[in-house]
């Protein structure tokens, strides 16, 4: 890696202790302890947290140490700093890369104003198991969607110039395959084939590197038995050597120390040596400080110098040598009107209308019942917003303000987690007095995020009983569902006329929910993860292999089938196929599912040519589809393009998203959506040779184009 004159000069002048100090970031010590550590050479800290406190530590580093090297100041800015945006999984549901970039830029500007220079985001992990609590931090199950939004978030954080006072360094995490833990249990091992690594898990990280992400974070998990904090094949061989990543590889919290319970290191000394040899550049937790002289001597000097050079280069890119301090008077300490407007719009664009019989948007009811634990709750912010005292309003208060003419009755009925159902009777009585009910239910923020895996992902507590009780009253009602993951809803979904998935929408979530309820905003998002029918069906992502015995229908047994057995000639075709005997085929709601209040008609998709030679793939094929808004209101439509590789040398997924676009279309207007089809959309990674290769094989490719997987039309392209 080429080094600047400043980096080379500093590196030549540093002692071994000063070098090791640059390779550590420690958790939040008291200011006196942090100042002492900085004087001793510590190169990175977590945010103190204020501009004044950050400047004070930077002054220690710049003015009270021998070399005056400024600090990296890190923080988990996951979906906002002072103004909290929808959680990343919700942002993915927007299918709006521009919005994701805009939200990241807002978070970066607010964070940098307080002295933060480095965020541990975006989470580029593909997530296909909703039991895993950290699905909330990522972009869902699809590779193309995750690649696109990872790029957008990196660009939003870093802008065009990382030294800008509104930019912070992005970290693509968790490298790699952290989103595939056994049983959905956080930190559990991963057994991923090279084929899956190349075609699924690595792709968003490759995109982040290509986009210029300043850092990559190693994952807690093992891959094929090797902990990622000690995985030289992937950290160095793929990330640094093959991809040419010039940035910093940072460990996750105590991930180096965790090599001891992983049982690949005898002690911390072994763990540190393994991690830095593997390609780690900054350890998170302070383990190198525990090394004695003999342990430090085990570290390869060349590898240490490379790591230090990467850290110094990152500080240089951030402009910290020229401008280590921030203007304390300019620190953003609370949301502004413009930032609130942005996240309010984002919360609505991120919501998904799972089903609707016309109950939404609301008409002009005189009496409305608002029930459920989210009716008057302010727990809308989601995971990773614990640092700053951020606040959100309640749906009840917002509804009263917006629709004062409606007689509103608010009753929780049940709590989020408690088993007490005695309040349901009062809700039923109130429902019988109302013209319409809105049930605000869901999973509280604390049940998603790190170390928040769940074996049962149904609504917790007695919330399902509340829905069933109101359904029995015979009045129109809608369910507003807030959560940080896909939920199992089969026990009640058929009873609910309308269901709006609002996720955890951030600072302006309540206002956005009311916007959608009354029709001022369009909930036209699409699911970034499939919602299973049952936990036993997981994983149930759409891009699965076809198998040699694909099932055509679900497997629920009838009484007659149970009585006569399933081995007769009429049943043999259906019996020996890939399905569950006691569950319908496919998820309850597939990836890409959703609609809005407006309705649309799609013309037949058209390709600019029906056949192309491999040598001509440098001249992409155009795919177009005309979409007409057939309703009386303006609305958003999302067009999704899936490819089906009909015959390949390796069993392909049944469908694979390769393009999408979301667009607002006025009533009676027709818009033409145009997409480019080339090598990236047609190819895949082969791993049967010594060096993996991205190839496009000759054959027939079928493109499925539509607003959801269930409503696509097909058009074919042959590659010769």
N, C-alpha and C positions, 0 to 999 in steps of 0.2 A: 504494500500500500504506500503510495507516494505521500511524503510528509512535507508540510509547509516549513519554511525557515524557522518560524517561531516554535513549532512543535519539536523540530530537530534540536534547536538550541536548548529548550527546556529539558528535553529528555537527556541530553548530554550532561546537564548540570544537576540532575536529581540524584539523591541518594536512594538506596534500596528501600528504606523506610518511607520516603516521600512517594516513591512509585507505588508501593502497596497502599498507601493512603488514598491515592487516586482511584484505586480499584475497589472501593467500598462505598456503600450507602447504608446508613443506619437509621433505625426507627426514631421516633420523636423523643429525644432526651430533653431534659430541662435546658433552658438557654445556657446556664452556666456550664453544664456538662457538654453541650453541643459546642460552645465556644472553645472549651479545652480540647475537644477532639479535633476541631478545625485547626487550632494552633499546632496540634501534633501531626497535622498533614491530611486529615480527612478531606476527601475531594467532593463528596456529594451528601446532601441531607434531604430529608423530607421537609416539606413546607412548615414553617414555625408555628402559627399561620397568620401572618399579616405582612404588609409591605414593610412596615417599620422593623419588625422582628427579622425579616429576611435581609433587609439592608444592614442590620446590625451584625448578622453573621457574615455577610459578604465583606463587610469592612474588616472583620477579623481575618478572613482569608486573604484579602487583597493588601491590607495595610500592616498586618501583624505576623505574617509568615515570611520566610526567607525568599520565596520565589513569587509570592503575590498571585498565585493561581486562583481565579474565581471559582465559586461553587456551582455545581449543578444542583438545582432545587426541584425535586421530584414530588409528584402527587398523583393519586388516582383520580384524575379528572375524566370520569367515564361518560357522563351525559350532562355535563354542566358544572359550573363553579358556583356562581351566585344565582343565576337563572337556570332552573333545572328543566331540561328537555325530556321528552319521552325516553324511556329506557331503550338501549340499542336494538333489542328485539322488536320493539314497537316501531322504531325508525325504519327497520328493515321492511315492516309491513306497509310502509308508505310507497315502496317501489319508486322512490324519488331521490335519485343520487344528488341532485342539486340542493335539495333540502338538507340532506345529511351533511353535505359539505358546509352549508350555511350554519347549521347548528354547531358543528365542530369549530368553525371560525369564531362564533360567539363565545364558546367555552374557552377557547385559546386566548382571546382578547381579555376576558374577565380574569383568567388565571394569571396571565403575564403581568397584568396591572398590579397584582399583589406580590410579584416576585417569583412565581412558579415559572420554570423554564422547560419542564420535562413532564409529560404525562405518560402513564402506563396504559395506553389505549391507542388504537382500537383492539378489541378482541377479535382476532381473525380465525378463530376456531370454528370449523363446521360443527353444528350441533344437531344430532339426530336422536337424542334420547332426552325427552322432556322431564324425566326424573331428575336429571342433573340440574342443580340449582343455577349454574352459571350460564345456562342457555339465555338468560335475561341479558347478559352482557354482549352477546354476539348477534350475528345476522341470520341465524337459522340454518336450515339443512342443505341449501342449494349452493353449489360451488360458484356458479356464475353470479348469482346475487351477492354472495359474500365477497367475491373478487371485486365486483363493481363498487360496493359500498365501502369496502376496506380502502380502496383507492380514494374514494370521495372523502372519507374521514381523515386519512393521512394528509390529503391536500388541504382540507379545511383547517386542521391544526397548524400545519407548517407554512401554508401560503406559498408564495413564490420566492420568499426570502426569509430564511429561518432567523435571521438577525433582526427582523422587524419587531417593534414593540408590541405587536398583536399576535405573534407566532410563538408556538411552543413545539419542542421536539416530540414526535410521535413514537410510540413503541408498539409494534405488532406483537401480540401475544396470543396464545402461549405455544411456543414452538417446541414440539408439534404433536398433533393428534390428541391434545388434552380433551377435546370434545367427544372422545369415544371411550370413556372409562367403563370398565366392567360393571354391569348392573346399574349404570348411571350414578355410581358413588364417587363423589369428588376425591381426587388424588389417586384413584385406583389405576391399575395397570392397563396398558393398551397393547393388543396383539394385532398389528396392522401389516398387511402384505405390502411389498414394494409397489404393486399395482395400485392399491388403494392410497398409499402415501402420495404417489405421483399424481394421480388423477383426482384426488379429493383433498386430502389434508394439507398438502404442501402448496397447492395452487394459490390460496389467498395470501400466503406469506411471500411467494414469488412476486405477486402483484404489488405487495407493500414495498418490497425491495426495489422493484422497478419504478415505483412512484417516488422513491427517495426517502423512505422512512429512516429516521435517524437511529432507531434502536429496534432490537428484537429481544423479547423476553423468553428465556428457557422455561419449559413446562415442568410441573411437578411429577408427571407420570413417567413410567417406563415405556419404551417402545421396543417390542420384541425382547424384553428382559433387561434392557439397558436404560437406566434413568437418564432423562434428557439433560440433566445438569452434568452428566459425565459422558454424553454421547458424541464422541469426536466425529463419527461418520456423518452425522447430520449437522451438528453445529459448525464444524470446520469443512468437512468434505463437501457437503451440499451448499450450505448457506454462504460460507466465506469463499471457498475455492471455486465451486461450480458456478454460483450466481454472482460472485465478485462483490459480496456485500461489504461496503467500506465502513459501516457504522459500528455501534456498540452492541454487544450481546450482554444483557443484564440477567442475573438470576432472579428468581421469584423469592418471596420472603422465606429466608432460612432454607432455601432449596439446596444449598450446598451442605449445610449441616444434616439435612434429611438423607444424604447419601449414606449416613451411618445406619439409621433404621432400615433403609433400603437393603442394607447388608452387602454393599459393594465397597465400603470403606471401613477400616477398623476404628478410625477416630477422625476428629476434625482436621488434623494435619493431612491425612490421606485424602479426605474429601476435598480440601482446597486444592491439593495437587492434581487430583483427578479432574476437577472442574475447569481449572485454568488450562490444563493440557487439552481438554476437550474443545476449548474455544470460548469459554466464558471470559468476559472482560471486566464486568463489575459484579461483585457479590453483594447481595442485599441481606444485611443482618449483622455484619461485622466479624464474620468468622476469621478473615485473615489477621485480625488484631490478636487472635489467640496463638499465632504461630511463634515459636521460639526460633533462634538463629538457625538451628539444624533443620527445622521444617522449612524455613524460608529458602534455605540452600537447595532444597529439592525442586524448587520452581525453576523452570527453564528461563534463563535471562532473556533470550530472544522472544519467547512467548510473552513474558511480562512487559518488555518494551513495546511489543505490538499492541497489547491491551492498553497500556498507558497512552500510546500515540493515538489510538482510536478515541479515548476519552478526551484528550486535549483537543483533538480535531473537532469533536462535537461541541465543546465549549467555544471553539473558534467560530464554527458555523453559526452559533447562537449570538455571536457578537459580544460575548461576556468580557473578553479582554479589553474591549473599548468601552463597554457600557455595563458594568457589573451591577449598578444600582437602578432602582425604579423610582419614579416620582410618587412619593407617599401621598401627596394630595390628590393624585389622579387615580388612586386605587378604587376599583369598582367594588362596593361592599353590599349592594342590594340590586335587585332587578330594576331595569328602566322600563318606561312605557314601550319602547321599541322592542326590547328583548322579550317582554311579556307577550307582545303581539306575535312575535316569531314563534315562540314555543306553544302558544295557544293554537296557532294555525297548524303547527307540526303535530300536536296532540290529536287534532281532528283528522289530519291526513294519514295518521298512523293507525287509526281505528278501522276495524273490519266488521262489516255487517254480515254476520254469520247466516242469518235468515231474517225474513221480513214478510209478513202477510199484509202489509199496508198500515199496521199500527203506527209505525214511524214513517215520516215525522209526525208529531202530534198535531191533531187538528185544533179544535177549540173546546176541550173538555171544561166543565165547570168545577168539578171536584176531582182532584188527583191525590192518590196515595203514593207516597215515596217511602219504601220500606227496604230493610236489609242493612247489614252492618256498614256498607259504604254510603248509606243515605246521608248521614251527617258526619262521616269520618273525614279527616284531612290527610289520611295516609295514601296519598296519590303519587308521592315522589319516586318510589321505587328504590332498588338497591343502590349502594354506593353514593349516598347523599348524606352521610352521617357527620360530616365535618363542620358544616357552616351555618347551622341553624336555619336552613331553608324551610319555607313554609308554603302550604297550599291551602286553598279554601275548601268548603264543602259543597256538594251538589245541592243540598237543601238550601243553603244561603244563596247560592247563585240562582237557583230556580225561583226563589221568592223575589229576588231583585229583578229578574228578567220577565217574569210573568205574574205580576202582583194581582192581576184580575182573577187568577185561579185560586180557588180554596184548596190549599195544600195541607195535607196531614202527613206528619213524619213520624214513623215508628220503626225502630230497628228490628224488633221481633226476635232476632237472635244475634249473638256475637260471632266474631270470626271463627273462634276456635272452641268455644264452650259447648258442652253437651246439653245445656239447659234449653228446652223448647217451650217453656211456659208462656213466653211472649208471643208465640204464633197465634194463639186464640185472639188476642187483641188486633193483630194484623188482619186476620180473617174478618172480624167484625167491621173493621175500618174499610176493608176492600168491598164489602157489600154496600157500604154507603157511598163509594166512589164511582165515578164514571170510568176511570182508568187507573191502573196501578203501574208503577215503575219499580222494579226490584233491583236494587244496587248490591250486588254480591261479588264475591271474589276471594282471592288469595292475598293476605296482607303482605306488605313489602318484605317483612322479615323472613318469609318462607321461600324467598328466592335470593340468588347471589351465591357467594362462596360459602362452602360448607353447609349448603342448604338443600341437599338431595332429599327427595321424598319417594317413598315406596308406593304411596297412594296419592295420586294426583287428581282425585275428585275434589269438589268444593269441601273445605274443612268444616268442622262443627256440624250444625243442624241447618245449614243454608239450603241444602237440597229439599229438606222437609218443608221449609218456608215456601219454596217455589211450588211444590206439589200442592200445598194447602191453598195458595192463592189461585192456582190453576183450577182447583175444584170449585171456586166461587163463580165461575162462568163469566167474568168480566174481561174486557180486553186488557192485556198487560204486555209489557216489554221487560226484558232482562238486560241490564247493563253489567257487563262482566269485566272486572279488573283483575289482572294477574301478571306474573312475570314469566310465565311459561304456558304452553298448551296444556289444557286440562281435559280430563275424561268427563264428558257431559252426557253420556248415553242414558243415564238413569232419569233425566228430566228434559232433555232437549226437545223431544217430540211434543211436550206439553206447552212449550213456550211459543207464542205466536211470532215474536220478534226478539232477536238476540244481537246485541252490539258488544263486540270485544274491544274494550278501550285500553287494555293493558295497564301499565302504570305510567300515566301521561305527563307527570312533572308539575311544575309550579302552577300552570294554568289548566290543569286537567279538568277540574270541575267546570270551569267556564266553557271549555271545549265540548265536554259531554252535553251540557245544556244547549250549546250551539247545534249539536247534531240532533238532539231530541226535538227541538223546535223547528229544525229544517234550515237553519242559517248556515250550516256547514254540511259538507258531503262526506259521509264515512265510506270512502271508496277504496280503502286499503285492501291488500291481499295477504293471505297468511304466508309468513316466511318459513313456517314449520307445519307439518301435518299434525292434526289432532287425532289421537288414537281412539278407538272404540273402547279399549280396555288396556290396562297396564300390561297384561300378558302378551299384547300384540307388538309391543315396542321391541326393536325399532320398526317404524312403518313409513319411512321416507318414500317419496314417489319414485326416485331414480334408482330403483332396485333392479337386479338382474331378472330376466324373464323366467329362469329355471328351465329344465328340460320337460317339466310337467306343470305348465302354468294352469291355474284354476280360472274358470270362466265365470263362476258364480260363488256366492258365499256358502258356508258349510253348516248353517243351522239345521239340526236334525228334526224331522217331523216324528210324530208318534209312530206313524206307520213304518218309517225307515228303521226306527229303533226296534220295533217288534219283529220285522222280517229279516233284519240284517242288511249289510251293505255290499255283499259280495255277489249279488245276482247280476245277470247280464245287463240289466237296464241301468245299474248303478256303477259298474266298473269304471266307465269313463270319468265320472265325477269323483269317485272315491279316491283314486290314486293321483291326486293333484296337490299342489302346494297351497295349503290353506289350513285353517283351524276348523275342526268339526263343530265347534260351538259358537262361531262368530262369523258375521257377514264379512265378505271380502273387502279389503281396503280400509282406509281410515274413515273416521266419521266426517272429517273435513280435510281435504287434501291440501298440500302446498299450492299456493296460488289461488285458493278459494276466496271469494268475496264478491261484493256487488255494491251498488250505491242506490240512491233514490231515483236517479235518472235511468232510463233504459236505452239500449243501443242495439243497432243492427250491424252485423259485419258482412261485408261482401266477400266473395271468394278471394283468398290470397293469390297473388300472382308473382311468379319469378321472372326475371328478365331473360332467363334462358333455362332450358330443361336439361341441358347436358353440358359438361365442361371437362376438359382434360386436366390431369394433375398439373401439367406444366403451365396451365393458364390460371391457376389459383391465385396468382399475384394480381389478377384483375377480378375483384370480387363481384359476386352475383347480387343483384338487387332484389329484395323481397318487399312487396307492398300489399297493404290491405286498406280498403276504404271503410270507415266506421261512421255511421250516422246516428245522431242523437234523436231518438224517436219520441222523446218525452217533451213535456211543456216547461221543463226547467233545465238550466245549465247543469252540467255534471261532469265528473271525471271518469274516464275509462282507462283501464290498463290493458294493453295488448301484450301477450306473452307468446314467445316463439320457442317451441321445443323441437329438438331434432331426434329422430329415430334412425339409428344406423342399422339398416335392415339385416345385413350380414357382415360380420367383422371377424378378424382373426382371434379376438378375445371377446368373450361374452359381454356385450355392451349393456348399459342401462336401458330400460324400456323407453324412457324419455329423458332428455337432458335439456334444461333451459339454456338457450344460447343468446337470447336478446329479449328486451322488454322496453316499454315506454309508457309513461303515464301522461295523459293530456286532458285538459279541460276543453269540453266541446259544448257550445251553446245549443239551445233548443233548435231542432230542425237543421242543424249544421252538419255537414259531412267533412271529416278530416281524413287525410291519407297518411297512414303510418308507414314509414320506410325504414328498412333494416338492411344491413350489409352482411352478406354470407361469404365467408372466406375460409382460410385454413384454420383459424382459431375456432370457428363454429363446427367444423367438420372433423377435426383431428382428435387424437388422444395420445397419451404417453405409453410407449411400450417399454417393458422392463425385462425382456427375455435376453437381451444382450448385455455385455459388460457395461456399456454406457447407455443410459436411458435416452430414448429418442421420441420426439413428437412427430407423429406421422398422420397422413391422410391416406386412407386405403381406397382403392377403386371400388365402386359399387353403388347401390341405390340408397339415397338418403331421403327420408320423408319428413317434411316440416309440418308440425301441428301448430296452428296459429289461432288464438282466441283470447277471450277475457279470462277464462279459467281452463284447467285441464279437461273438465267435463264438457266444454263447449267449443272445442277446437275444430277447425277445418284443415284438411291436409293438402299439401302440394309436394310434388316429387322432383328431386334433382339427382341426376346420375353423374357420377365421377368416373371417367374412363382412363 
